[in-house]
Amino acid sequence: MLIEGYPYLDAGTDADSYFVWFMSSADPDILRRDFQMSHPPALGRVLLDNAIVLSQHAGSAGRIGLHAAPAGGEGLVELYENCGLVRLPKEAPLPLEVRGKNDGRFLYADEPQAERLAQSLDPRR
């Protein structure tokens, strides 16, 4: 689920972004058993690509952000970093419109990073 027109997480830049509100992976065992997939894809990167492309088409230059759920532990933050997102330092302020405190689990893609990530999947799109 995506939120359009969300404040960009880099509080020093007054801009909108897309915010990935909820993202869930597919259980590879179910994909194998129920859908006969021999090599289930890793969909996290593809879902982030969807958010970037939608942000680009909406005039937000690919900017996206998300908050890694605490229940996912450090492994979830690392998964998003491995997908190419940048971790917002815990000391960094959040935009005034974002409620709550920065717990160090916010990640984002700025314009250059979003463009690199989008280009990397262009051949498969």
C-alpha positions as CSV (number, residue, x, y, z in Angstrom):
1,M,0.0,0.0,0.0
2,L,1.3,3.4,-1.0
3,I,0.6,6.9,0.2
4,E,1.0,9.6,-2.4
5,G,2.1,13.2,-1.5
6,Y,3.8,12.1,1.7
7,P,6.5,14.4,3.2
8,Y,9.9,13.4,1.9
9,L,11.9,11.9,4.8
10,D,14.9,14.1,4.2
11,A,13.6,17.0,6.3
12,G,16.2,19.4,4.7
13,T,14.4,19.0,1.3
14,D,10.9,20.4,1.0
15,A,9.3,17.9,-1.4
16,D,6.7,15.1,-1.6
17,S,7.4,11.5,-2.0
18,Y,5.5,8.2,-2.0
19,F,5.5,6.3,1.3
20,V,5.4,2.6,1.4
21,W,2.8,2.0,4.2
22,F,2.6,-1.8,4.0
23,M,4.5,-4.4,2.1
24,S,4.4,-8.1,2.6
25,S,6.3,-10.9,1.0
26,A,4.9,-14.1,-0.4
27,D,5.8,-17.4,1.4
28,P,8.1,-19.3,-1.0
29,D,6.8,-22.6,0.3
30,I,3.2,-21.7,-0.7
31,L,4.4,-20.4,-4.1
32,R,6.1,-23.7,-4.7
33,R,3.2,-25.9,-3.4
34,D,0.1,-24.0,-4.5
35,F,1.4,-22.3,-7.7
36,Q,4.0,-24.8,-8.8
37,M,6.8,-22.2,-8.9
38,S,10.2,-24.0,-8.9
39,H,12.1,-20.7,-8.3
40,P,9.9,-18.2,-6.4
41,P,11.0,-14.7,-7.0
42,A,12.2,-12.3,-4.3
43,L,9.4,-9.7,-4.6
44,G,10.6,-7.0,-2.2
45,R,12.8,-5.3,-4.7
46,V,10.1,-5.5,-7.4
47,L,7.5,-3.9,-5.0
48,L,9.9,-1.1,-4.2
49,D,10.4,-0.6,-7.9
50,N,6.7,-0.2,-8.3
51,A,6.7,2.5,-5.7
52,I,9.6,4.3,-7.4
53,V,8.1,4.2,-10.9
54,L,4.7,5.4,-9.5
55,S,6.5,8.2,-7.7
56,Q,8.3,9.1,-11.0
57,H,5.1,9.2,-13.0
58,A,3.3,11.3,-10.3
59,G,6.0,14.0,-10.4
60,S,7.8,13.1,-7.2
61,A,11.0,12.1,-9.1
62,G,11.1,8.6,-7.7
63,R,11.4,9.7,-4.1
64,I,10.1,7.0,-1.7
65,G,10.3,6.3,2.0
66,L,9.2,3.6,4.4
67,H,9.5,2.6,8.0
68,A,10.7,-0.9,8.8
69,A,8.4,-2.5,11.3
70,P,10.1,-3.1,14.7
71,A,8.8,-6.7,14.7
72,G,11.1,-7.4,11.7
73,G,14.2,-6.7,13.7
74,E,17.4,-5.6,12.2
75,G,17.1,-8.2,9.5
76,L,14.2,-6.3,7.9
77,V,16.2,-3.0,7.9
78,E,19.1,-4.9,6.3
79,L,16.7,-6.3,3.7
80,Y,15.6,-2.8,2.7
81,E,19.2,-1.6,2.6
82,N,20.1,-4.6,0.4
83,C,17.3,-3.5,-1.9
84,G,19.1,-0.2,-2.3
85,L,17.3,2.1,0.1
86,V,19.3,4.5,2.4
87,R,18.8,4.4,6.1
88,L,17.9,7.8,7.6
89,P,20.2,8.3,10.6
90,K,18.5,8.1,14.0
91,E,19.8,11.6,14.8
92,A,18.2,13.1,11.6
93,P,15.0,15.1,12.2
94,L,11.8,13.9,10.6
95,P,9.6,16.3,8.6
96,L,7.2,18.2,10.9
97,E,4.2,16.5,9.3
98,V,5.5,13.0,10.3
99,R,4.2,12.0,13.7
100,G,6.4,10.1,16.1
101,K,10.1,9.9,16.7
102,N,12.9,8.7,14.4
103,D,13.7,5.3,15.8
104,G,16.4,4.7,13.2
105,R,14.2,2.4,11.1
106,F,13.2,4.9,8.4
107,L,14.6,4.3,4.9
108,Y,14.3,6.2,1.7
109,A,15.4,6.7,-1.9
110,D,16.4,10.1,-3.1
111,E,16.2,11.1,-6.8
112,P,19.6,9.8,-7.9
113,Q,19.2,6.5,-6.0
114,A,15.6,6.1,-7.3
115,E,16.8,6.6,-10.9
116,R,19.6,4.0,-10.4
117,L,17.2,1.5,-8.9
118,A,14.6,2.0,-11.6
119,Q,17.2,1.7,-14.4
120,S,18.5,-1.6,-12.9
121,L,15.1,-3.2,-13.5
122,D,14.3,-1.4,-16.8
123,P,15.2,-4.5,-18.9
124,R,12.6,-6.6,-17.0
125,R,9.8,-4.1,-16.9
